[in-house]
């Protein structure tokens, strides 16, 4: 990797952290990340499925994907995950904000080529996306495994930034007759929709109830 990512926070550094466990918690709470990279002078940001395996961030892609090919070749990247937890409404637009948790992981990903490690990594990814589903799925075929790229990015250089709490209005504005507060936001699953070609009589799996 050429150069070294600067992970220092210059804007509101008090909201930043180098806490590895906090970074892992933010990663674990998400099912999608965005991978940024520069190729031939053009910046790209691409959504990818991800999971964490210890201190490694696993990224899933297709063998035919240009992104996966270039990342596997050592192209430096930045993986970003953000959770929007609320809208913070102050007495002015300037002091209004958002409650959020975010992490950026910098580095170069490496392809997981060992067959056993690749199968295990894909199992970790499947279980992360929907806990409990792995137990009922058929095993992947060799053709499917060969068509899939699994990348591993060490969680070593990272930057965490979060905000929580009420608006931070200046004291001389707290008595202004304007509603101020927080609107909590969350991502939740809707009612499962069965595939139209699914045979009758197949019960909804237990793991869906936990969602």
Secondary structure, DSSP 8 states (H G I E B T S, - for coil): --S-------SSGGGEE--HHHHHHHHHT-SEEEEEEEETTEEEEEEEEEEEETTEEEEEEETT-HHHHHHHTT-EEEEEEEEEEEEEE-SSTTT-EEEEEEEEEEEE-EE--SHHHHHHHHHHHHHHHSTT-GGGS----HHHHHTEEEEEEES-EEEEEEE-SS----GGGTTSSS--EEEE-----------TT--TT----HHHHT-
